[in-house]
Amino acid sequence: MTIGIAVSGPNAGLAALQALRAVEAIGRGAIGGFLSFVAIAAEGELVSADIQRGGGTVLFDGGAPPPRMAEARLAALMSSGPDRPEPLSQFTPADLEAGLLTGHRFPNMAHYGDAPPHLIALERLRAGMSPQEAVAAALAIDPEADSGLIAMDLAGNIALGNSPAVARRDDIGELLVEDATSGLRMGLLHNSVFPHQALAQLALSAAVDAVAPLDRIDGEASVIGVPLTPGDCRQLVLDATGKPLAIVADEQAWFNACWEGSAVRRGDAVHMDGVAVGHVVREVYCVAQDGRVVGGRGGERVGWRMTTEPQPT
């Protein structure tokens, strides 16, 4: 049972929650019940939230976390079925001088009279061990412990591992990755949630999309009435106000009496005053007649993202 997620980087709190919500939307099994969520806010304060039923879909009424949690650079959560023992914070122990712990299965249950595995790992972080060393030390105490751990230090470094007993299961998944696009690091362990083979990658995709969506736009406008002009390279030409002046098309078919398709496509350059200022992000299914866009199927507004530095043509 359970899924554990730890995320570090910009808007890690939002990313962690959206990762869980993506798994809840697709997965079945031990999901959608309790959720313990903890983060270290930008000002260094420990913030948390939990719920017994409904998981991430219900927490914060299904919306974004409060800004302090959403914008936190360190966040961790654990979720599974409902009605777990209180306080739910026991599943995600944290220390402002050490880091955050989560995991899956039963990392909160002590073995051989020692402390629970996740508290042992947290104590090792306090003592100066790396997350990898802390996880390994805690799991080495009892190879048959029904536990998997994710440890994250205050620098955002993440390590994870399963006990040998958990590693033998046929329903587990894991992920440990650093995403260059979003600046996020993410560690995830899960079991008893199906279909289990692709859930970790789905969670990562949702986390990255939450903080660095590929469909983010900086400007948009209707293409209805915009003239098409021939050229060697497709591009959208804007005037100084951001209104489309023309679409440069590189196919003769666009100058037929009637033609349909994407006159400019995702990635095509956006130009203003002879300078490349961005690229197309949202395409329009255009209907063209006699060299002019006269309609759009499913929408008419092209969207673009501005570049950091304009590039001359």
N, C-alpha and C positions, 0 to 999 in steps of 0.2 A: 504494500500500500504506500501511497504518498508520492508526491513530486516535490523536489527541492530545487530552488533556483537562486543563484547569487549573481548579481550584476554590478559592475563598477564602470564609471565613466559618466559622460554628460546625461542628465535626466535618467539615471539608472533606476530610480523608483518607478517612474512611468514605464520604462522598458520592461522591468521585471513583471509588473502587473499585466501589461499587454501580452507578454509571453505566456503567462498562465491563462489568460482569457482565450488565447488562440487554441491552446490545448483543450480547454473546457468546451470550446465550440465544436471540436472535431472528435475528441476522445470519449470513451465510455469506460466505466469501471470505477476505480477509487478516485473520483474527482468530483468537484462541485459541492463539497461539504465544508469542512473546517478550513480556515485560512489564517495563518499567523504571518504577519508582514512587519518587517522592521527595517529601519534605514537610519543612517547618520546624515543629518541635515547639514547644509553648507556652513551654518554657524557652529557646528560641532555638537549639536543636540541630538540625543537619541529619540526617535519618533517611531511609533508603532500603531498597528491597528489589527483587529482580528474579528472573526465571525465564525459561528459554528455551522451554519447551513447556507448554501448558495455560492460559496467560494468567491472568486474574483468577479463573477457576473453580478453579484449582489453588493459586494463591498463598494462603498462610496456611491451607492445607487447606480452602479454600472458606469459611472463617469470617471473622470480623471481624479487621481488622489489630490489632496490639498497640496498647494505649491511646494511647501517644505519637503513633503515626501516625494512628489513627482520629480523635483529638481535635485534630489539628493544624489551624490556621486557614489554612494555605497548603499546597496539594498539587498535584502534577502527575504525569502519567503518559503513556507512549507504549506502544502495543502493536500487533502485527501477526502475521505468520506466524512460524514457528520458525527457529532457527539463525541468528540475527543475529550480527554481529561483536562480540566481547568487547572491553572491558567494556561491558555493556549500559547502564551509567550514562552513557555518551557521548551517549545519546539524550535525556537529561533533565538538562542541565547546570544547576547551581544555585550561588548565592553568597549567603551569609548577610548580606552588605552590599548586595545588589542585588535578588535575586529568583530566580524559577524560569523555565525555558524548556522548552517542548515543541513539538510540531507534528506534521506528517505528511509523507509521501514521504521525502525524503533531506536533512533539514536539517543533518545531520552531515557532509555532503560539501562540501569546499571547491571553489571555482570561481575561475578566473583567478589562481591562486596565492595567493588571499586566505584568510582563516580561514573555517571553515564558517559558514553563515548564522546558526545558532542561537547560536554563540559571539560573532559580531559583534553580535547583538542584546543578548546578555548584557553585553557590554562597553559598549554604549551605555547600558544601565541603570545600570551602575557610574558612568558619566560624568554621570549626572543626567538623562538623557532620560526622558520618559514611556514607558510600554509601547507606545503607539501610534507615537511617534516612533522608538523602537528597532526595531520591526518594519518600519516603512516604510524606514528607513535600510538595514537589512540586505537587504531584498528589492530595493532599488533598484540594488544593485551588478550584478546579472545578471538581467535579465527572463526569461531562459530557464532559470534554475535550477529544478531539479525539487524544489521545497521550499515548504512552508507553515509558518508560525511562530505560536506562541502565547506571549506574554510576560506575566509577572505580577510586579509590583513588591512590595515589602514591605508596602505599605498594602493589598494585595489587589486593586489595579486590574489589569484584564486587557485586552489587545488582541490581535488576530489578523489574519492576512492570508495570501493565497496569491500566489506569483509569477504573472505573466501566463501563463506556460507551464502551471502547475497549474490556474489559473482557467479554462482552455479545456477542461478535462476534462468528460465528461458523467456522471461517477460520484461527484462530490464532494458533501459536505454540511458545513454549519457552523452554529454557534450562538454567540451572545454575549449574555448576559442577566443581569439581576439580579432575583432572586426575593424579593419582599417578605415572603412567608409564612415562608420558612426563613432569610432573611438571607444566602443564598448568592449569590455571583457565579460564573458559569461560562462558560468558553470552550472550544469543541470544533471540531476539524477532522477530517474522515475522507474516505477514498476506498477503492475496491475492496472495500467491504463492502456487501452487498445484503440486502434492498431498501434503497436508500440514501436514499429521499425522507424517511422519518420517523424515522431512527435518532437524529438529534440531539435531537429532542423526546422520544423515549423515554428517552434517557440523562438529560436534564434531569429528567424525571418521576421516574426512579429515584433520582437524587441528592437531590431534595427529599423524597421519601418516606423516604429513609434517615435524615434528620435531623428531619423534621417530618411524621410519618405522620398522615394524616387519620383513620385508624382507631385512633389511640391512645386508650386508655381510662384513667380514674382509678378507676372503680368498676364493679362488675357484680354481678348477682344473678339468680336464677331468677324467672320471672314465673308459674310454675305455682301455681295457687291464689289469685292476686291478684284481688280483686274489681274490676269495672268500675263506674264511676260517671259519670252524664251531666254534661256541661259544655259551655261554648261554645268551649273551646280545649283541644286534646289536651295532656296532660302526665303525667309520671310522678311520683308522690308517694312520698317516702321517709320512714321514721321516723328518729329520732335516730341509730340504729345503721347506717343505710344500707340497711335492708331495705325493699322495696317495700310500701307500705300500700295503694295503689290506683292504678289507671290511669284518668284522666279521658278519656272518649271523647266525641267531638262528633258521632257518627253513631248514629241510633236502631238501625241494623242490629246493633250490638254487643249489644243487649239482646233480640235474638231468641232463640229456643230454641237456635239454633246459628249461629255465624258464624266466618269465617276471614279473616285478613289481618294487617296491621301495626297493632296497637292504638295504639302510639306509634311515631313515625317519626323518622328522623334529623333532628336540629335541634329537635325538640320540647323544651320546657322540663322541667327536673327541679326539683321543689320539695321543701323541707323546712321544716316549721314556718311555712308561709305565705310563704316566701322562695324566689325562684328561685336555685338554687345551681349550675346547670349545664345541659347539654343532652344529649340522646340521641345517641349515636354509632353503636351497634350495635343494629339492629332485631331483633325476633323475629317469625317467622311464627307467629302465635298461633291456637290453636283455642279458641273460647269457647263456653260453654254456660250459658244462663240467667244471663248477666251476670257470669261468672267465667272466667278463663283456666284451661283444663283440660289444655292440651298445647301443644307447639311442634313444628313440622316443620323438622328440620334444626338444632335447637338450642333452648334454652329460656332462655338468659341474656341479658338486656338489658345493654348497656354504656353508660356515660355519662362525660362529661368535665366536670370542675368548672370554674366560672368563677373568675376572679381575685378579683372582688368580688361577693358576693351582691347580688342585686337584689330589692327588695320587689315583691310582686305588685300 
